[in-house]
Amino acid sequence: MIIVMLIVAIAPTMAYAAYDAPSSTHYEVTLEVDPERHAIKGTSTIIYCNRELIALDSLYLTLYPNAFDEEGEAPLIAPASVSYPEGFDPGYITVDVIDRTYEVVDDTFLRIDLTDPLTPGESVNIELNFDIKVPHLTHRFGYHDGIIYAGNCLPLVCPYKEGGWVRHPYTARGDPFYSESAQWSVSITAPTGWTVASTGTPIDEDVGESTFTTTYVAPDTRDFAFSCSERYEVATLQHGATTIRSYYLPGHEEGGVRACELARQAMYVYEDIFGPYPYDTFSIAETHLGAAGMEYPHLIFVDQQYYTSPHDMIFEVIIAHEVAHQWWYGVVGNDQVCHSFIDESLAQLSTLAYFEEHGDLIGTSYYENYLRDPYDRARKEGISDIIDRSLEEYGSDYEYMVMAYWKGPLVLDMLRWTVGSDEFYDALSDIYNKHTFGIIDVATFENEFMTRIPEKELDTFFDVLLRSDSLPDIIAYEATYDDGTAIIEPTNKVMVLPVEACVTLEDGSTMTVTGMPPLEMNVQSAPVSYVLDPRDRIVESNEENNTGSFSTDEKRLPLPYAPIGLVAAIVIALLWRKRS
């Protein structure tokens, strides 16, 4: 997700084969949208296979719509006065599990008791009926201005990890979600004249007198979301085997078409760097989100306010960021609560790579305006610098944003600077391909780099920049010049990093040298001064000590030897002659 402060059949063209069916959860879902009641009625058959090493006597499912059932308790993205256009309106889900004992736990989870323990490798079928009351709310989940948006509202099986079911509460901070890839078949019934933007590939449509039903399949997909409206218009583009659809409101055609074009551009960049997008469809839906954008598998939500100025850079930033989440969150997942920065920082870093494809000027503009400058402002306000924290450990929503959206990608960019762009992107590509449809954590990420590049001693890099509030400090210390060779020897506090230096010469020209200290370069004119890290690519504790000069004595030292030697020779000759 990006927040602005001032995203049962197997489709034949899938780039990756789906998991072997017996080892993956299957969801067979039917949904009926009732715009008059602002309700979604559904049934779900869940086929769950126990992939753990122990028998399980129960399952836990999410009931996230219940997070919106009490005033003052809803996990709102924006202030309540903005989120509820006409005052508080509750949202919730009621569930009936067929022929099983069950209990709602902590309001947002459902425990289903199994008749017999589910042994490793064994599967069980769970059938349930549910009714969702959609609130009048600008959010991931709600309705406003003729659009119903259903994000994070279908019951999902909670992941089982380290001997227990992971039950993260739905909080206002970040994206508090964690789910595993599964096989989906979802049929959505909506009134005639309505248009549905959805996760998955449409494979069948049944048109009735007053409704129509579309069946979608979504292999190896970790969630299912949709939005629908009687007002939607659609723009379509093709990207290889993937159909890109943009759903937008009347009067926003320019933004709707541009969203398609920008998504396709971003997919070209990310496929080239990381690996192929493995699904047949990708959709962008204009909604009333209350934030800039939100990612779902095969689908992103973008807030309607940005469609009024689709050529502003922020619109492109939102699209590029949310498309990047299809790689980092969609295909390669992570626990977004325990290691909240992983997918967001990788999406931000990917967005930087996207803008760098536009040229140095645009890449620098994104780096400075959307990463470096806001982070520098936050540091002056005393924000803690520890990145790898769970959502609940951040001191505030703002602190989470600073770490996940600004410092996190800056640190990843420093890693790229440290190991080299080719090695960096090769490692990310390996992570993407090794963990397709799976889950990574911080150790997975770190081990990939430390295994590939052991000589860089990256354990210190990660310990300092992810798990401490220390920052490196590159200090201008000593610079010497002798016979056409300039040598700069900065000191490094906390950790040693490659550094760039821009040297100003006596004739007014400049030269740049990059590498591990000491930095050495051949110059045609005497060097006068230098600046370390001139492009601010190193996140430092102090940037006021990066400027140094070459002293006059050091600069001129080689020059006096010849005249002094000549004078001495003449004096000696004269004395010898006088003696003779």
C-alpha positions as CSV (number, residue, x, y, z in Angstrom):
1,M,0.0,0.0,0.0
2,I,1.1,3.6,-0.5
3,I,-0.2,6.5,1.6
4,V,0.5,10.1,0.5
5,M,0.9,12.6,3.3
6,L,0.9,16.7,2.1
7,I,-2.9,-2.3,-5.3
8,V,-11.4,-24.8,-10.3
9,A,-9.3,-24.2,-13.4
10,I,-5.7,-23.2,-14.2
11,A,-5.3,-20.7,-16.9
12,P,-3.2,-22.2,-19.7
13,T,-0.9,-19.2,-20.2
14,M,0.4,-19.1,-16.7
15,A,4.2,-18.5,-16.6
16,Y,4.5,-20.8,-13.6
17,A,2.8,-24.2,-12.9
18,A,0.5,-24.1,-10.0
19,Y,1.2,-26.0,-6.8
20,D,0.3,-29.6,-6.8
21,A,-3.4,-29.5,-6.0
22,P,-3.4,-31.8,-2.9
23,S,-0.8,-29.7,-1.1
24,S,-2.5,-26.3,-1.5
25,T,-5.7,-24.8,-0.1
26,H,-8.6,-24.4,-2.5
27,Y,-11.4,-21.9,-2.2
28,E,-14.6,-22.4,-4.2
29,V,-16.6,-19.2,-3.5
30,T,-19.9,-17.8,-4.7
31,L,-20.7,-14.1,-4.1
32,E,-23.9,-12.1,-4.7
33,V,-23.6,-8.3,-4.6
34,D,-26.7,-6.4,-3.5
35,P,-26.2,-2.7,-4.1
36,E,-29.5,-1.8,-2.6
37,R,-28.7,-3.3,0.8
38,H,-25.0,-2.7,0.4
39,A,-24.4,-6.3,1.2
40,I,-22.5,-9.3,-0.2
41,K,-24.0,-12.8,0.3
42,G,-21.7,-15.7,-0.1
43,T,-20.8,-19.4,0.3
44,S,-17.4,-20.9,0.5
45,T,-16.1,-24.4,0.3
46,I,-12.5,-24.6,1.6
47,I,-10.4,-27.6,0.9
48,Y,-7.5,-27.5,3.4
49,C,-4.5,-29.8,3.4
50,N,-2.4,-30.2,6.5
51,R,1.1,-29.5,5.4
52,E,2.5,-29.4,9.0
53,L,4.3,-32.2,10.8
54,I,1.7,-32.5,13.5
55,A,-2.0,-33.3,13.6
56,L,-4.4,-30.3,13.8
57,D,-7.6,-30.3,15.8
58,S,-8.9,-27.0,14.5
59,L,-8.6,-24.3,11.8
60,Y,-8.7,-20.5,12.1
61,L,-10.2,-18.2,9.5
62,T,-10.1,-14.4,9.2
63,L,-13.3,-12.4,9.7
64,Y,-11.8,-9.0,8.9
65,P,-15.1,-7.1,8.1
66,N,-15.8,-7.4,11.9
67,A,-13.0,-4.9,12.5
68,F,-15.5,-2.2,11.3
69,D,-18.4,-3.1,13.5
70,E,-17.9,-0.6,16.4
71,E,-17.6,3.1,16.2
72,G,-14.2,4.3,17.4
73,E,-12.6,0.9,16.9
74,A,-12.4,0.6,13.1
75,P,-8.8,0.5,11.6
76,L,-9.2,3.6,9.6
77,I,-6.7,4.8,7.0
78,A,-7.9,8.5,7.1
79,P,-9.6,10.4,10.0
80,A,-13.1,9.3,10.8
81,S,-14.5,12.6,9.6
82,V,-13.1,11.8,6.1
83,S,-13.6,8.0,6.2
84,Y,-17.3,8.2,7.0
85,P,-19.0,10.6,4.6
86,E,-22.3,10.5,6.4
87,G,-21.2,9.5,9.9
88,F,-20.3,6.1,11.3
89,D,-21.8,3.1,9.5
90,P,-20.9,-0.4,10.8
91,G,-19.5,-3.1,8.6
92,Y,-19.4,-6.8,9.6
93,I,-19.6,-10.4,8.5
94,T,-21.9,-13.2,9.9
95,V,-20.9,-16.8,9.3
96,D,-22.5,-20.2,9.6
97,V,-20.3,-23.2,9.3
98,I,-22.1,-26.3,8.0
99,D,-22.1,-29.3,10.3
100,R,-19.2,-28.2,12.4
101,T,-18.7,-26.6,15.8
102,Y,-17.2,-23.1,15.6
103,E,-16.7,-19.9,17.5
104,V,-15.9,-16.3,16.7
105,V,-12.6,-15.4,18.5
106,D,-11.5,-11.8,19.2
107,D,-14.2,-10.6,16.8
108,T,-12.1,-11.0,13.7
109,F,-11.3,-14.7,13.7
110,L,-13.3,-17.9,13.4
111,R,-12.2,-21.1,15.1
112,I,-13.5,-24.3,13.4
113,D,-13.2,-27.5,15.4
114,L,-12.5,-30.6,13.5
115,T,-14.3,-33.8,14.3
116,D,-11.1,-35.9,14.1
117,P,-7.5,-34.6,14.2
118,L,-6.2,-33.7,10.7
119,T,-3.1,-35.7,10.3
120,P,-0.1,-34.5,8.1
121,G,-0.9,-34.8,4.4
122,E,-4.6,-35.2,5.1
123,S,-7.3,-32.8,3.7
124,V,-10.6,-31.6,5.1
125,N,-13.5,-29.8,3.4
126,I,-15.1,-26.8,5.2
127,E,-18.4,-25.4,4.0
128,L,-19.7,-22.1,5.2
129,N,-22.3,-19.4,4.4
130,F,-21.7,-15.8,5.1
131,D,-23.3,-12.4,4.8
132,I,-21.2,-9.2,4.6
133,K,-22.7,-5.8,5.5
134,V,-20.7,-3.2,3.6
135,P,-20.3,0.1,5.4
136,H,-20.5,3.6,3.9
137,L,-16.8,4.1,4.2
138,T,-13.9,5.3,2.2
139,H,-11.4,2.5,2.8
140,R,-10.2,-0.8,1.4
141,F,-13.6,-2.2,2.3
142,G,-16.8,-0.1,1.9
143,Y,-18.9,1.8,-0.6
144,H,-19.2,5.4,-1.7
145,D,-20.5,7.3,-4.7
146,G,-21.8,4.2,-6.5
147,I,-18.8,2.0,-6.0
148,I,-18.6,-1.1,-3.7
149,Y,-15.0,-2.2,-2.9
150,A,-14.4,-5.5,-1.2
151,G,-10.7,-5.7,-0.1
152,N,-9.6,-8.0,2.8
153,C,-13.2,-9.2,3.4
154,L,-13.4,-12.9,2.3
155,P,-12.6,-15.5,5.0
156,L,-9.1,-16.9,4.6
157,V,-7.4,-19.7,6.4
158,C,-4.7,-18.3,8.8
159,P,-1.2,-19.4,8.2
160,Y,0.2,-22.0,10.7
161,K,3.7,-21.1,11.9
162,E,6.0,-22.3,14.6
163,G,3.4,-24.4,16.4
164,G,0.4,-22.0,16.2
165,W,-2.1,-20.2,14.1
166,V,-1.0,-16.7,13.1
167,R,-3.8,-14.4,14.1
168,H,-2.8,-10.8,13.4
169,P,-5.4,-8.2,14.4
170,Y,-6.6,-5.8,11.8
171,T,-5.0,-2.5,12.8
172,A,-4.9,0.9,11.3
173,R,-1.2,0.9,10.9
174,G,0.3,-0.4,7.7
175,D,-1.0,-3.5,5.9
176,P,-1.6,-5.9,8.8
177,F,-2.1,-9.0,6.6
178,Y,-0.4,-12.4,6.2
179,S,-1.8,-15.1,3.9
180,E,-0.5,-18.0,1.9
181,S,-1.0,-18.7,-1.8
182,A,-4.0,-20.9,-2.7
183,Q,-6.2,-21.9,-5.6
184,W,-9.3,-19.8,-6.1
185,S,-12.5,-20.3,-8.1
186,V,-14.9,-17.4,-7.4
187,S,-18.3,-16.7,-9.0
188,I,-19.6,-13.1,-8.6
189,T,-23.2,-12.2,-9.3
190,A,-24.0,-8.5,-9.8
191,P,-27.0,-6.5,-11.2
192,T,-27.2,-6.1,-15.0
193,G,-25.4,-2.9,-16.0
194,W,-22.8,-3.2,-13.3
195,T,-19.1,-3.8,-14.0
196,V,-16.8,-5.9,-11.8
197,A,-13.0,-5.4,-11.4
198,S,-11.6,-8.5,-9.8
199,T,-8.7,-10.6,-8.9
200,G,-8.4,-13.6,-11.3
201,T,-9.1,-14.5,-14.9
202,P,-12.8,-14.5,-16.1
203,I,-13.5,-17.8,-17.7
204,D,-17.3,-17.9,-17.8
205,E,-20.3,-15.6,-17.8
206,D,-23.9,-16.4,-17.3
207,V,-26.4,-13.6,-18.1
208,G,-29.8,-13.7,-16.5
209,E,-32.9,-11.4,-16.6
210,S,-31.6,-8.9,-14.1
211,T,-28.2,-10.2,-13.0
212,F,-25.1,-11.7,-14.5
213,T,-22.6,-14.1,-13.0
214,T,-18.9,-14.2,-13.9
215,T,-16.6,-17.0,-12.7
216,Y,-13.0,-16.1,-12.1
217,V,-10.0,-18.4,-11.5
218,A,-6.9,-17.4,-9.7
219,P,-4.2,-20.0,-9.3
220,D,-1.5,-19.6,-6.7
221,T,-3.0,-16.4,-5.3
222,R,-2.8,-15.3,-1.7
223,D,-6.1,-13.3,-1.5
224,F,-9.1,-12.4,-3.6
225,A,-10.6,-8.8,-3.8
226,F,-12.9,-7.0,-6.2
227,S,-14.8,-3.7,-6.7
228,C,-17.9,-3.1,-8.7
229,S,-19.9,-0.2,-10.0
230,E,-22.7,0.8,-12.3
231,R,-20.6,3.8,-13.3
232,Y,-17.4,2.0,-14.3
233,E,-15.9,2.5,-17.8
234,V,-13.0,0.3,-18.9
235,A,-9.8,0.8,-20.9
236,T,-7.8,-2.3,-22.0
237,L,-4.2,-2.9,-23.1
238,Q,-2.3,-6.1,-23.8
239,H,1.1,-6.9,-22.2
240,G,2.3,-10.2,-23.7
241,A,-0.2,-12.8,-22.5
242,T,-1.5,-10.5,-19.8
243,T,-4.6,-8.4,-20.3
244,I,-4.4,-5.1,-18.4
245,R,-7.8,-3.5,-17.6
246,S,-8.4,-0.1,-16.1
247,Y,-11.8,0.7,-14.4
248,Y,-12.5,4.4,-14.0
249,L,-15.4,6.8,-13.4
250,P,-17.0,9.0,-16.1
251,G,-14.9,12.1,-16.8
252,H,-11.7,10.3,-15.8
253,E,-11.0,8.6,-19.2
254,E,-7.6,10.3,-19.5
255,G,-6.5,9.0,-16.1
256,G,-8.0,5.6,-16.8
257,V,-6.2,5.1,-20.1
258,R,-3.0,6.5,-18.6
259,A,-3.2,4.0,-15.7
260,C,-3.2,1.2,-18.3
261,E,-0.2,2.6,-20.1
262,L,1.8,3.2,-16.9
263,A,1.0,-0.3,-15.6
264,R,2.3,-1.8,-18.8
265,Q,5.5,0.3,-18.6
266,A,6.1,-0.8,-15.0
267,M,5.5,-4.4,-15.9
268,Y,8.1,-4.3,-18.6
269,V,10.7,-2.9,-16.1
270,Y,9.9,-5.3,-13.3
271,E,9.8,-8.4,-15.6
272,D,13.2,-7.4,-17.0
273,I,14.8,-7.0,-13.6
274,F,13.0,-9.6,-11.4
275,G,11.2,-12.1,-13.5
276,P,7.9,-12.7,-15.3
277,Y,4.5,-11.7,-14.1
278,P,2.8,-15.1,-13.9
279,Y,-0.9,-14.2,-14.3
280,D,-3.2,-13.6,-17.3
281,T,-4.8,-10.5,-16.0
282,F,-4.0,-7.3,-14.1
283,S,-6.6,-4.7,-13.2
284,I,-6.6,-1.1,-11.8
285,A,-9.8,0.1,-10.2
286,E,-10.6,3.6,-9.3
287,T,-12.1,3.6,-5.8
288,H,-12.6,5.8,-2.7
289,L,-9.8,4.5,-0.8
290,G,-8.8,7.2,1.7
291,A,-5.1,6.7,0.7
292,A,-3.2,6.7,-2.6
293,G,-3.2,3.1,-3.5
294,M,-3.7,-0.5,-2.3
295,E,-2.4,-3.8,-3.7
296,Y,-4.2,-7.0,-4.1
297,P,-3.3,-10.0,-6.2
298,H,-3.8,-9.2,-9.9
299,L,-5.6,-6.0,-8.8
300,I,-4.9,-2.6,-7.3
301,F,-7.2,0.2,-5.9
302,V,-6.3,3.8,-6.7
303,D,-8.0,6.7,-5.0
304,Q,-10.3,8.7,-7.3
305,Q,-8.7,12.1,-6.4
306,Y,-5.5,11.2,-8.4
307,Y,-7.4,10.7,-11.6
308,T,-8.0,14.4,-11.9
309,S,-4.3,15.1,-12.6
310,P,-3.1,11.9,-14.3
311,H,0.1,13.5,-15.7
312,D,1.3,14.6,-12.3
313,M,4.3,12.5,-11.1
314,I,2.4,11.3,-8.1
315,F,-0.1,9.4,-10.2
316,E,2.8,7.6,-11.9
317,V,4.4,6.9,-8.5
318,I,1.2,5.3,-7.2
319,I,0.8,3.1,-10.3
320,A,4.5,2.1,-10.4
321,H,4.5,1.3,-6.6
322,E,1.3,-0.8,-6.6
323,V,2.3,-2.7,-9.7
324,A,5.6,-3.5,-8.0
325,H,3.6,-5.1,-5.2
326,Q,2.5,-7.8,-7.7
327,W,6.1,-9.0,-7.4
328,W,6.7,-8.1,-3.7
329,Y,3.6,-9.2,-1.8
330,G,1.6,-10.9,-4.6
331,V,4.1,-13.5,-6.0
332,V,6.6,-13.4,-3.2
333,G,4.8,-12.9,0.1
334,N,5.9,-12.0,3.6
335,D,4.4,-11.5,7.1
336,Q,3.4,-7.9,6.7
337,V,3.0,-7.5,10.5
338,C,6.2,-9.0,11.9
339,H,8.5,-7.8,9.1
340,S,6.4,-4.9,7.9
341,F,9.1,-3.2,5.8
342,I,10.0,-6.0,3.4
343,D,7.3,-5.7,0.8
344,E,6.9,-1.9,1.1
345,S,10.6,-1.1,0.9
346,L,11.1,-3.5,-2.0
347,A,8.1,-1.9,-3.8
348,Q,9.7,1.5,-3.2
349,L,13.1,0.4,-4.4
350,S,11.4,-1.2,-7.5
351,T,9.7,2.2,-8.1
352,L,13.1,3.9,-8.0
353,A,14.3,1.4,-10.6
354,Y,11.3,2.1,-12.7
355,F,12.0,5.9,-12.7
356,E,15.7,5.3,-13.4
357,E,14.6,3.7,-16.7
358,H,13.3,7.2,-17.6
359,G,16.8,8.6,-17.3
360,D,19.1,10.0,-14.6
361,L,17.1,13.2,-14.2
362,I,13.8,11.5,-13.5
363,G,15.4,8.8,-11.4
364,T,17.1,11.5,-9.3
365,S,13.9,13.4,-8.9
366,Y,12.1,10.4,-7.5
367,Y,15.0,9.6,-5.2
368,E,15.2,13.1,-3.8
369,N,11.6,14.0,-3.6
370,Y,10.0,10.7,-2.6
371,L,12.8,9.1,-0.6
372,R,15.7,11.2,0.5
373,D,14.2,14.6,1.3
374,P,11.2,13.2,3.4
375,Y,13.6,10.9,5.3
376,D,16.0,13.8,6.1
377,R,13.1,15.9,7.4
378,A,11.9,13.0,9.6
379,R,15.4,12.5,11.1
380,K,15.5,16.1,12.1
381,E,12.3,15.4,14.1
382,G,14.0,12.6,16.0
383,I,12.4,9.6,14.5
384,S,13.9,6.3,15.6
385,D,16.0,4.6,12.9
386,I,15.3,0.9,13.6
387,I,13.7,-0.6,10.5
388,D,13.1,-4.3,11.3
389,R,10.2,-4.0,13.7
390,S,6.7,-5.4,13.8
391,L,3.9,-2.9,13.2
392,E,3.0,-2.7,16.9
393,E,6.6,-1.8,17.8
394,Y,6.7,1.4,15.8
395,G,6.1,4.4,17.9
396,S,3.6,5.9,15.5
397,D,2.0,5.5,12.1
398,Y,4.4,8.2,10.9
399,E,7.4,6.4,12.2
400,Y,6.3,3.3,10.4
401,M,6.0,5.3,7.2
402,V,9.5,6.8,7.6
403,M,11.1,3.4,8.1
404,A,9.1,1.3,5.6
405,Y,8.6,3.8,2.8
406,W,11.7,6.1,3.0
407,K,14.6,4.7,5.0
408,G,14.0,1.1,4.0
409,P,14.4,1.7,0.2
410,L,17.3,4.1,0.9
411,V,19.1,1.2,2.8
412,L,18.3,-1.1,-0.1
413,D,19.8,1.4,-2.5
414,M,22.9,1.5,-0.3
415,L,23.1,-2.3,-0.6
416,R,22.9,-1.9,-4.3
417,W,25.7,0.7,-4.1
418,T,27.7,-1.6,-1.9
419,V,27.5,-4.9,-3.9
420,G,27.0,-3.4,-7.4
421,S,23.8,-3.1,-9.4
422,D,24.3,-6.3,-11.4
423,E,24.8,-8.4,-8.3
424,F,22.0,-6.7,-6.4
425,Y,19.4,-7.3,-9.1
426,D,20.6,-10.8,-9.7
427,A,20.1,-11.6,-6.0
428,L,16.6,-10.1,-6.1
429,S,15.8,-12.0,-9.2
430,D,17.0,-15.2,-7.5
431,I,14.8,-14.5,-4.5
432,Y,11.8,-13.9,-6.7
433,N,12.3,-17.1,-8.7
434,K,13.2,-19.3,-5.7
435,H,10.2,-18.2,-3.6
436,T,7.5,-17.8,-6.3
437,F,4.1,-18.1,-4.6
438,G,5.9,-18.6,-1.3
439,I,6.9,-16.6,1.8
440,I,10.2,-14.9,2.7
441,D,11.4,-13.3,5.9
442,V,14.4,-11.0,6.7
443,A,16.7,-14.0,7.1
444,T,15.8,-15.3,3.6
445,F,16.6,-11.9,2.1
446,E,19.9,-11.5,4.0
447,N,21.1,-15.0,3.4
448,E,20.7,-14.7,-0.4
449,F,23.0,-11.7,-0.4
450,M,25.6,-13.0,2.1
451,T,25.8,-16.3,0.3
452,R,26.2,-14.8,-3.1
453,I,28.7,-12.1,-2.0
454,P,30.6,-13.4,1.1
455,E,33.5,-11.1,0.6
456,K,31.4,-8.0,1.4
457,E,30.8,-9.1,5.0
458,L,27.2,-7.9,4.8
459,D,26.2,-9.3,8.2
460,T,27.5,-6.0,9.6
461,F,25.6,-4.0,7.0
462,F,22.3,-5.7,7.9
463,D,22.8,-5.6,11.7
464,V,23.6,-1.9,11.7
465,L,21.1,-0.6,9.1
466,L,18.1,-2.9,9.8
467,R,18.3,-3.7,13.5
468,S,19.9,-0.7,15.2
469,D,19.4,3.0,15.2
470,S,23.1,3.6,14.3
471,L,24.1,5.1,11.0
472,P,27.4,5.2,9.2
473,D,29.4,8.4,9.0
474,I,31.8,9.0,6.2
475,I,34.2,11.8,7.3
476,A,36.6,13.8,5.1
477,Y,40.0,13.2,6.8
478,E,43.1,13.3,4.6
479,A,43.8,14.1,1.0
480,T,47.3,14.1,-0.6
481,Y,48.6,15.0,-4.1
482,D,51.9,13.8,-5.5
483,D,53.1,13.8,-9.1
484,G,49.7,13.7,-10.8
485,T,48.1,11.3,-8.4
486,A,45.4,12.4,-5.9
487,I,44.6,10.1,-2.9
488,I,41.6,10.7,-0.6
489,E,41.5,8.7,2.6
490,P,38.2,9.3,4.4
491,T,37.5,7.7,7.8
492,N,34.4,5.6,8.4
493,K,32.5,5.4,11.6
494,V,30.3,2.3,12.4
495,M,31.0,0.5,9.1
496,V,33.1,0.7,5.9
497,L,31.2,1.4,2.7
498,P,32.1,2.3,-0.9
499,V,32.1,6.0,-1.3
500,E,32.0,8.5,-4.2
501,A,34.1,11.6,-4.2
502,C,33.8,14.6,-6.5
503,V,37.1,16.4,-6.8
504,T,37.5,20.1,-8.0
505,L,40.8,20.8,-9.8
506,E,42.8,24.0,-9.9
507,D,41.7,24.6,-13.5
508,G,38.0,24.6,-12.4
509,S,37.1,21.2,-13.8
510,T,35.8,18.3,-11.7
511,M,36.4,14.6,-11.6
512,T,34.6,11.8,-9.8
513,V,36.1,8.7,-8.3
514,T,34.1,5.8,-6.6
515,G,35.2,2.7,-4.6
516,M,36.3,1.4,-1.3
517,P,38.7,3.8,0.5
518,P,41.4,5.0,-0.1
519,L,40.3,6.6,-3.3
520,E,43.0,7.2,-5.9
521,M,42.9,9.1,-9.2
522,N,45.2,10.5,-11.8
523,V,44.7,14.2,-12.4
524,Q,45.9,16.6,-15.1
525,S,45.6,19.7,-12.8
526,A,46.3,20.1,-9.1
527,P,43.3,19.1,-6.9
528,V,41.9,21.8,-4.7
529,S,38.9,20.3,-2.8
530,Y,36.6,17.3,-2.7
531,V,33.1,16.3,-1.6
532,L,32.3,12.8,-0.3
533,D,29.0,11.2,-1.3
534,P,27.9,14.2,-3.5
535,R,24.6,12.6,-4.5
536,D,23.6,11.7,-1.0
537,R,23.4,7.9,-1.7
538,I,24.7,7.0,1.8
539,V,22.3,7.4,4.7
540,E,24.7,9.1,7.3
541,S,24.4,10.3,10.8
542,N,26.3,13.5,9.9
543,E,26.6,15.0,6.4
544,E,28.3,18.2,7.6
545,N,31.8,16.6,7.5
546,N,31.9,15.4,3.9
547,T,33.9,18.3,2.5
548,G,37.7,18.4,2.5
549,S,40.6,20.1,0.7
550,F,44.1,19.4,-0.5
551,S,46.5,21.5,1.5
552,T,48.7,23.9,-0.3
553,D,51.9,22.3,1.1
554,E,50.8,18.9,-0.1
555,K,49.8,20.3,-3.5
556,R,53.1,22.2,-4.0
557,L,55.5,19.8,-2.3
558,P,57.0,18.2,-5.4
559,L,57.7,21.6,-7.2
560,P,60.6,23.2,-5.1
561,Y,63.0,20.3,-5.3
562,A,64.5,21.2,-8.7
563,P,65.3,24.9,-7.9
564,I,66.8,24.1,-4.6
565,G,69.0,21.4,-6.1
566,L,70.1,23.8,-8.9
567,V,71.0,26.6,-6.4
568,A,72.9,24.1,-4.2
569,A,74.9,22.8,-7.2
570,I,75.8,26.3,-8.3
571,V,76.9,27.3,-4.7
572,I,79.0,24.1,-4.4
573,A,80.6,24.8,-7.8
574,L,81.5,28.3,-6.9
575,L,83.1,27.3,-3.6
576,W,85.1,24.6,-5.3
577,R,86.3,27.0,-7.9
578,K,87.3,29.6,-5.3
579,R,89.2,26.9,-3.4
580,S,91.0,25.9,-6.5
